[in-house]
Amino acid sequence: MARKMYYGSQVDVSFDLDVCTHAAECVRGMHEVFNTKARPWINLSEVTTPEAANKVREVIGRCPSGALRVEEHVTHAAEPVIRTVHNPDKSRYEGWVGDELGGFAEYQLTPELIVFTHTETEPKFEGKGIASAVVRFALDDVREAANRKVLPLCPFVKGWIDHHQDYYDLVLG
């Protein structure tokens, strides 16, 4: 298994199940971030301050196997930090820049499929990678849930998958 990425506004985390020894240092250290009963099991949405990011670094530092790693943000002044979230109440995945909605990818669910129907980026955030971050997050979420195939009716989602062949296995057909 390749390292799986989890993205946050302050810090990103990668995880490799193949090297995990299940010591549970992460769960004991920060159960609000590391919850093996939730999907995704690593949820960085509440890590919104430098202090919380330092706590994540501390907890991951106690991981005996190295399965968890902090992936530090490398930001440039022109690049916004994008926070991606799943908003099931609106049937969409969203990308936020600070407190502003930057873009989203809408979907419809069937028992076997998630059908991506529309992706939109707010004009002021176009070209900043919002839609790509949202689609990557959404497809990673679908992969982790492992209960649906993807039907990309939205041209942006289809084109994104065409350029990221490691997501082909999620697509119906």
Beta strands, then each sheet from edge to edge (+ up, - down):
strand 1: 4-6
strand 2: 12-15
strand 3: 68-71
strand 4: 83-87
strand 5: 92-97
strand 6: 100-109
strand 7: 113-121
strand 8: 149-152
sheet 1: 1+ 2- 3+
sheet 2: 4+ 5- 6+ 7- 8-
end
